[in-house]
Amino acid sequence: MTPENAPASVDQPRETVDPRPISWERRLRDFGYAGRPRTSVRDRLVVPFPEPGSRVWRALGLSPATAGRLARWSGWGGPLLVALLAGLPRFWRLGSPRAVVFDETYYAKDAWSLLRLGYETTWPESKVVDPQILAHPPAMPPSGTGSFVAHPPTGKWVISLGEWMFGFTPFGWRFMTAVLGTLSVLMLCRIGRRLLRSTFLGCLAGTLMALDGLHLVMSRTALLDLVVMFFVLAAFGCLLVDRDWARARLAAVLPADENGRVRPDADTGARAGTGPRPWRLAAGVFLGLAASTKWNGLYFLAFFVILTLLWDVGARRVAGARRPYRAVLRKDLGPSVLSLVPVAVLTYLTTWTGWFLSDDGYGRHWADGRGGTWSWIPAPLRSLWHYEYGVYQFNIGLHTPHKYQSNPWSWLVVGRPVLFHYESPTPGKDGCHTTAGCSQAVLALGTPLLWWSACFALAYLLYRWALRRDWRSGAVLCAVAGGYLPWFLYQDRTIFSFYAVAFVPYLCLAVTMMLGALLGPPGATAGRRLRGAVAAGVLVVLIAWNLILFFPIYTGQTIPYADWHSRMWLDTWI
């Protein structure tokens, strides 16, 4: 027996290999950035939801059966609880301040006109009509003269539902934005759960949005931007569900080997269809509703069309298609565009039904009797086109200076919030109990610690998307880009930082993903998990404290002037 094939004895030194990775690789793995586990093609196409854990419920003394049942219900129970808690500050003293706040002077009145006549009408000057509106009972019904307005009708129809239920009062015209603000927290919990495959992280995302001051203020004010946010978020959620449905159908037609393991197949990956996609149609409807509230919803439509096509490319690549882009051009491009763009356009036109049915709406009969090249198009549509062209010219030419206008570069760092309402109650009036004077303010300011954290979170997501090819980071960044980047095209226009409420949900998702990384991956050590949980918990607690600190100036409470001034952390907030 030669030394080469002789058995090793206990006296001979063995050549051993340390199975542990080197130090830097182990550190990366602790943070979840190294060593992707191998998964089946089916699980890569549709990542399964993890089984809900019941350890917490068992620790509270519940039986295993009860604990398991509560764990299964947590997928809805947790989001509903977060939404309930979010609704409390949004509905608390919703009718206060009893005033026509900021642009409520346009939208609350337009909503009342739509409710009464089906189209927007002219109103007397605010200083004349507002006291009559706020009287008991409110007076001044709308005139019958059609008014040129700068935004489509859907958001104002939404506001009018509250006026229909509760009257032409501050509570009535703010009711529906409070409802949508609360429901959007519920939606974000569920969307975060589907995106991140974690009920806890989904509820954390919803909690962060519930703690955002800008979202809170916009939920308590009858403006249009929160309505845009709601419909866009609903569309984003529909596209996420559509992504899972389409990939599940693709996985179902892939061949399996003798062990039942699904494997990629070039022909199936390139040619298989994904069947009807009703969730994508629903997304088209919601995007049409967003665009028919304010035109910035159109940018989300463009970004989301690209996003869903890239998702299809990724699905076909995983399924085995050798040329996934070509496969998407052949199989998915047409259905994707037709499911979103024409559906959004039809939805947009439908929202103008009240104007179409009227005789006195602004410009309603402009095209009647006019000939020309486009005379084959029905006159009502040409009249609407002429009206909307005038609106476009008005919007791009809006350069009137405003004290609280801001540049988009300052939005993420909350550089210039908008003061919606301010009064200085004298001692002894409106709850002022100090001789030094008081302040009553409603400031559209994002919770500073949340927004400043979001700046770091967006940088983290850029890394995850660019270098780790994380589709979830790409989806969140796409939604932020759709709501934020287009405003850089209009830096010379009069614009305001509260427009950023349209992408607040995705900032909260970004911060949630950053906190999830702090918590560590499932395989991290207990010490690593503990340190991450402490760091993440401290940040969330500080954000909650920040909201509580600013709560009086979010809700128009009367506080001493010195207390108001101490909350103006930056000179640009005044």
N, C-alpha and C positions, 0 to 999 in steps of 0.2 A: 504494500500500500504506500503510495507516494505521499509526500507531504501535502501535495495539492488537494488530494481527496481524503486525507486522514481526518477522522472526526476530531473536533476541537475538544481538548481536555480542560478540566477545571483549572489546570496549571498554566494553560496558554492564554495570553491576553486576547480578548475578542475585540474586533473592530466594531464599535458601536456608532450609531448615528442619532444625534439628538433630534427627536421628532418635533420639538418645539421650533417655531419660526424664529428668525433672528429678531433682535430687539425692536428695530423700527417697524418690521412687518407685524409683530405682535401688537405694537401700539396702534397701528392703523386698524388692525382687526378689532381691537377694543372699541374703536370709534365707528366700526361698521363700514370701513372703506376698503377692506382688502379681502380677497378670497371669496368670490361669489360661489355659493353652493350650486351644485348641479341639480336641475329640476327637470321634470318631464316637459315635453312640448305643450301638453294641455295646461299644465300649471303656469307655464310661461305666457301662454295666450291669455288665460284668465286666472289670475292669482287667487287662490281660494281664501275665503274669510277664515281666520283662525277660530277654533272653538272657544266660546266665551268661558273665561275662568270663573270659578265659584269660590275661590279661596277666601276672598274678603267676606262673602256672605257666611261661609262656614265659621270663620273666625268670630263672627257676631253671634254664634250659637245656634244658627239655623240648621235644620236637618239637611243631609246631602240632596234629597229630592227637592226641597224648597229652595235651597241655594242654587241648584242647577236651573230651576225654573226662573228664578229672578235673574240669573246670569243671561239666560236666553232672551228675556224681556228687556235687558239693558240696551239692546240695539235701538229700541224706540223709547224706553223709559228714561234713559239718560238724556237724549236730546229734548224730550218733552219737559223734563225738569229744568234744564238750562233755559229753554224758551220761556217757561213760566217765570223764572227768576228775572230774565231779561225784560219781560213785559211789565213787571212792577214799576220800575222807574220810568218806563215809556208812557204808561197811562196815569201815573201819579200826578194829580193836579194838571191834567193835560190842557184844561182851558186857561191856564195861567202862563204868561201874562194875558190879561183880557185886553188884547190889542191886536191890530193888524200888523203882523211882524214882517219886516223886510219885504220880500217879493210875494208874500201872501196877498198884498194889495192887488196883484194881477191874478194869481191863480185861484184864490178863493172866490173872487168875483166872477172870473171866467167859468169856473165850475158851476156856480149858481146859475149863470146864463145858460150853460149847456143843459142843466137839469130842467130849466123852465122852457127853453125855446129850441134847444138842439144845436145852437151855434153861439159863439162868443159875441157879446154886444159891448157898446160903449158905456162908460160910467162917468159920472161927474168927478171932479177933482177929489183926491183922497181927503183933503182937509175938510171938505164939505160932506162927503158921503160916509166916511168912516165913523164919525160919531152917531150917525143914524143907524148904521149897521150894528154897532155895539150897544144900541139902546135896548130897552126891554118894553115890548118886543122889537126885534129888528125891523127896520123900514127899508125903503128904497128898492123896489123890484127893478130888475134890469130893463133898460130901454129896448126898443125893438130894432135899433140900428146896428147892423153888423159892424164888427170891429176888426181891424188888422191886428193879428197877434203873431208873436215870434216863434211859437212852438205848436206842434200838432196837438190833437185833442185828448189822447188816451190818458195821460197823467191827470188831466183836469176831470175827465169822466170818473177816474178812480176817486179823486177828492170829493166829487159830487155825491158819491154813495154815502159818505159820512154826513153830508149836508141833508141828504134825503132822509136819513134815519134820525138825526139829532138837530136839524135845523141849521139856519144860517148864523152860526155862532162859532167862536174860536174852537170849542170842543168839537163841534160838528165838522168843520173843515180840516181839523188835524187828526180826526179819528182814524181814517184809513191809512195814513202814513204810519201811525203808531201800530196798526194791525200788521202792515207789511214789514215794518221794522222788526216786530216780534217774530213773525213767520220766517223772515230771512235768517234769524238766528237758528231756528229749528232746521231750516234747509241746510245751512252751513254745517251744522253738526252731522247731518246725514251725508252731505257731500264729502266732508272730511273723512267720515268713516269709510265711505266707498273708495275714496282716493288713496287713503293711507292704510286701509284694511285694519283699522283700529277704532273701536268705539271710544276708547279713552281719548285718543288724539282728536277724533272728530268732535267730541264734546269740548275738548280744550280749545279748538278753533272757534266754536260757537261762543264759548265763554269769553274769549278774547274780544270778539266782536261786540258782545254784550257790554264789555268794559270800555268800549271806545267812545270817547266823548263826541266826536263828529257824527258817528252813527246815531248816538242818543239824541243829539240836537235835531238832526234831520228827521228822525222818527217822530219828533214832537213839533214839527213845523210843516205847514202845507206848501212845500216846494216840490218840484218835479224830480230832482236828482235821485232821491231815495227810491222813487218808483222805477226809474231806469235801472238802478242797482238791483232791485228785486227781480225784474224780468230777465235781466242778463244773468243773474245767479241761477234762476230757474232754468234758463237755456243751458248754462254750463253743467248743471246737474243732469239734465236730459242727455246731453252729449256723453257724459260719463257712463250713464246707464246704457246708452246705445253702443258705446265702445265695448262694454262687457258682453252685451247680447251678440254683437256681430262676431267678436272673437270666439265666443262659445260655439256659435254655429260653424265657424271655420274649423275649430278643433274637432267638432262632431263628424266632419266628413274626411278628416285625415285618416290614412290607413294606420293599422296597428300591427305590431309584430306578433309572433306566436305567444309571447308572454302578456299580450294585451297592452303593451306600452305604445302610446301614440308616437309616431315618428314623422319628421318633416317629409314632404313630398313636393318636388318641383312642379309637377303638372297640377296637382290639386291646389297648391298654394297660389298658382298663377291664374287658374281658371274657375275655381269654386266661387259660387255666389254666396251672399250673406242673407238673402231673403228680405222680406219687408222690414223696414226699420222705422216703426212708428215713433220711437223716441226722438229720432232725428227730425221728423216732421213736427213734433211738439216743440223742439228747439227752434225751428223756423218760425213757429207761431209766436213764441216768447220773444224772439229777436225782433220780429215785426212790431210787437207791442212796445218793446224798448225804443225802437226807432220812431214810433208814432207818439212817444212821450217827449223825447228830445232827440235831435238828429245825431248826437254822439253815439247813440245805439247802433248806427250804421257801421261805425268802426269796429265794434265788437263783432258784428256779422262778418265783416271781411276777415278779421283775425281768426274767428272760429271756423270759417270754411277752410282756411289753410290748416288749422289745427286738426280738424277731423280727417283731412286727407293725409296728413303725416301720420296720424294714428293708423289709418288703413295701410300705409306703406309699412309701418312697423309690424303690423299683424301678418301681412303677406310674407315679409322677410322671415319671421319666426316660423311660419307655416312651410317654408322651404322654397318660395319663389326665387329664381335666380335673378330676375330683373323686377324687383318689387315696384319700382316707379312705373315701369311700362304696364305691369299688371293693374295698378291702380288707375292709370289712364284709360285702360280698356274696360275695367269692371266697376270702378267706384267713382270716378270723377263725375260722370253725368248724374248718377243718382244722388251723390252728395250735394252737388250744386243745385239740382232741381228740388231736393228736399228742404233746402235752406233758403236760397235766394227768392225763387218765385213765391214760395209760401210766405216769406216775410213781406214781399211786395203786396200780395193779396190781403194779408192781415192789415198792412198799413192802410190800404185803400178802404177796407171795411170800417176802420175806425172813424172815417170821415162820413159815415152814413148820415148822421144828423145834419151835416152841412149840405150833402147831396140832396136831402129831402126838403131842405128849406128853400124859401124864395128870397130871404133877406140876409143870408150869410154874406160876409164880405167877399166881393168878387164872384159870387155864385153864378151870375149870368154874363160874365165878361165875354165868353166865346159865342154866345147866342147870336146867330146871324152872320158870324164872321166866316169868310172864305179863306182861301190860301192853300198852301201845300199840304197842311196837316188837317184839312177840313174833314177828312175821312174818319178821324178820331172823334168819338162822341164829344159834344160840346162840354158837358160837365167835367170830363177828364182834362180837356184843354183849359178850362177855367181854373181847375185845381193846379195844373202845371204852372199857369201864369201867376197864380197866387203864391205858390211855393217858390217860384223864381224870385219874386219880390221879397219873400222871407229870407231867402239865401243872400240876396244883396244887402238886406238890412243887417243880417248877422255878421257877415264878413266886414261890413263897414262900421261896426259899432266901436267907436274909439273914444266915446265920451269918458273923460277921467272920472274915477271914483276913488274915494278915500281908502277903501278896503280892497281894491283890485290887487292882484298879485301875479307874479310870473311863475310858470310851472316849475322852474328850477327850485323854488322855495317850498313846494308843497310837501314833499316827503319829510322835511325837517320842521314842519309846521311854522314856517317863518312869518306868515301873515294871515292869521285867521280873520274871519269876518264877524263883525259885531252886528247881530240881527236886531238887538233891542237894548236900549239903555235908558234908564230913568234915574233921577236923583231924589228920592223921597226926602222930604223935610222931616225933622224930628217930630215924633208923635203921629206920623201918618204912614200908612201902608207898611206897618211893622217896623218902622225905624225907631229905635229906642236909645239912640245916642245923639248927643248934641253936636258931634263932629260931622254929622251928615252920613248918608247911606248911599248905596248903589244897588241897582236892580238891573242885571245884565243877562243876556243870552248870547253867548259867544260860541260860534261854530269852530271849535278847536278840537282836533284829534287829541286823544290822551297822549301827552308828549312821550312818556316812557315807552308806550306801545309803538308809536310811529318811529321813534329813534331806534328801537330794537328792530323794526321792520327794515330799516336801511341796511343793517348788518345781515338780516335774514335774506334779503334779496341778493346780496353779494354771495352768500352761501349757496343759494339756489343757482346762481349763475355758474358757480364752480360745479355743482352737482350735474347741471344740465350739459355744460360744455365739456367737462372732463370725465364724468362718470356716466353720461348718456342716460340720465334719470328722466324718464318721460313725465313723471309727476311734477318735477321741478319745471320742466318745459311747459306743462299745461298751466301752472300757476303764473309763470313769467309771461306767457302769452296773454292771459287775461289781464294782468297788470299793464302790459304794453297796450292792449286794446283800449283801456280806459285812460291811460296816462300820456303815451307818446303823441297822439294826434294833437293835443293841446299845444305842443311846441310849434305847430304850424301857424298858430294864431297868437304869438307872443306880443304882437302889437295891438291886439284886440282887448277890450275890457273883459277880463275873465277873473274868476274868483276861486279860492282854494277849496270851497265846499263842493266843487265839482268832483273832487277826488273821492267822495263817498261812493262813487260808482265802482271803484276798485278796492274799497276797504276789505271786503271778504277775502280777497286773495292776499292782501298783506297779512291778514290774520292766519291764513293757511301757511304763508311763508314763515311767520314766527313760530307756528306750531311745528313745522318740519325742523326748524332749527332747535327747538326745545326737545323734539324727539331724538335728534342726534345727540344732544346733551345727555339724555337719559341713557343712551347706549343701545346697541343691538341686543337681541335676545341672548346671545351667547356671552355677553360681557360678564365680568366677575361681579360679585356682590358689592365689593368696594367701589368699583367703577360705577355701578348702578346707583349706589347711595350718594356718591359725590355729584353725579349728574342730576339726581332727583332734587337734591338740596339746591343746586344752582338754578334749575328750572323753577322750582317752587318759590325761591326768593324773588325771581323776576316776575312771576305771575302775581305774587303778593304785592310787590311794589307797583305794578300796573293797577291793581285793584285800589291800592291806597291813593294812587294818582287820580283815579276817577272820583273817589270820595272827596278828595281835596278840592277838585274843581266842580263838583256837583252843583253847588249853589250858583255858579255862573253859567252852567249848562241849562238850568231850569228856571232862571229868572227870580231866584229868591232874593229877598231884601237882606243885605248884610252891611256892616259898617264899611265906610269907604276905605279905611285902612286895610281891612281884610280883602276887599276887592283888589286893591293895589298890590298887596303882597302876593297875589296869585298871578300878577303880570310878570312872569319870569323874564320875558324879553321885551325890550322897548318897542319892538315891532308889533307886539300884541295889542298895543293901546291905540 
